[in-house]
Amino acid sequence: MDTMTVTIASLRSSTSLAGARESARHFLEDLVPAIAAEAADTVVLVVSELVTNALRHGGGTCALNLTAHPDSIEVAVHDSSPRAPRTRTPDLNGGTGGFGWPMVNRLARATAVTRQATGGKIVSALLAR
């Protein structure tokens, strides 16, 4: 298998977040050879975290791109903010987060933040297939 890519158009809300997770599941279900259930769950979790972060901290809109490679899945989210994600102390009491970016970094083989000349950035995570 070569690569297989799907781009999900601009996402703007929590309903878009649910749609991103659903689109990721459909993308993964169509892969040949099939991806293991645990690996698929990890990809969907990373999609959820990166899209949530982009909507919350990246200007309120984003685009999701998924690419299947022979031994990995790449999740890439483009948003309009040039600011890179940052690790912060998780909020254990107030519910303001701080868990997502460290979790993505633990689950991924590699993460990258690429600033775009046209504005914004792409945050990507490479996950085991």
N, C-alpha and C positions, 0 to 999 in steps of 0.2 A: 504494500500500500504506500502510495505517495502521501502528500498532504491533502487534507480536506479542511476547508475554511468556511465559516459562516459569520456574517456580520449582522448584528441586530441593530436596527436603527436607533436613533436617539431615545434615551430613557429619561423620564422626568419625574417619576413619583413612585410611591410604594407599590402601586399596581404595576408599574413598569418593572419594579424589582421582582415581583412575583412572575411576571412575564419573562424576565431574564432567566430566572431559575428554570422555568418551564421550557424555554427555548434551549437552554443548555442540556436539559434532560433529553429532549428530542434529538438534538445534535449527537449526543453520546449514544442513544439507542440505535442510530443509523450507522454507526461505525462497524466496519468489517476489517479485521476481526473485532468481535465484541469486547468491550471494556468490562472489567470485573466490577461488581456492584459496589464494593468498598471504594474503589478508585473513582467511580462515577459520583458517589456521594461526596468525596473529597473535592472533586472538580466543582460540583454544584455549590458546596459550602464556600469555596474560594470565589466563585462568581458572585455569590450573595454578599460576601464581605467587601470585595473590590467595588462592586456597583453601589453598595450602601455608602462606602467611604466617598466615592465620586459624587454621589447625589448630595451627601451631607457637607462635604468639605471642598468639593471641586467645582462649585458654581451652579449646582442644581440640575445639570444635564450631563449625559455621558453617552458613549457608544461602546458596545461590547463586541469583541471579535474573538472567536474561538478557532483554534487551528489544531488539527490532529496530525501528529507526526508518528512515524512507526513505533516509537517507544515513549512518547510523551504527548501531553495535551498542553497547549499554550492558551492561557486566558489573558486577554489584553483589554484594558478599559481606558478609553480616551476621555478626558474632561478638559474644561477650559482654564483651570487654575494651573499656574506654573509651579506652585508649591508642592514639594515632594511629601509623601506620607511620612509621619514621624512616629517614633515609638514614644509612648508616654505611660505614666503610671496608671494602671487600670483603676477605674472608680468602682470600688466595691460597695459603696452605699448609695450614691446618687444616680446611678444608671446612665451616666454620660459616656460610657464606653471605655476605650483604651485597650480592648482585647483583640480586635480584628487584625491589625497589621502584624503584631507579633505572631499570631496564629498562622496567618498566611505565610510568613517567613519560615515557620517551623514545618508547615505542610509541603511547601514547594521545594523542588530541587534547586531552583534559583528564582530570584525576583529582580526586576529592573525598573527603573524610572527613567524615561526618555523624554526630555523636553522637546517640544515641537517648534520648528521655526515659524510655523503659522499660528502659534499660540497654544497654550495648555501643555499637557503632558500625556504620556501613555504609561500606565502602570501595568506591568505584566508579571505573570507567574508561570513557571514551567513545572508541570506536575507529572508524576509517573503515570504511565498508562497501564 
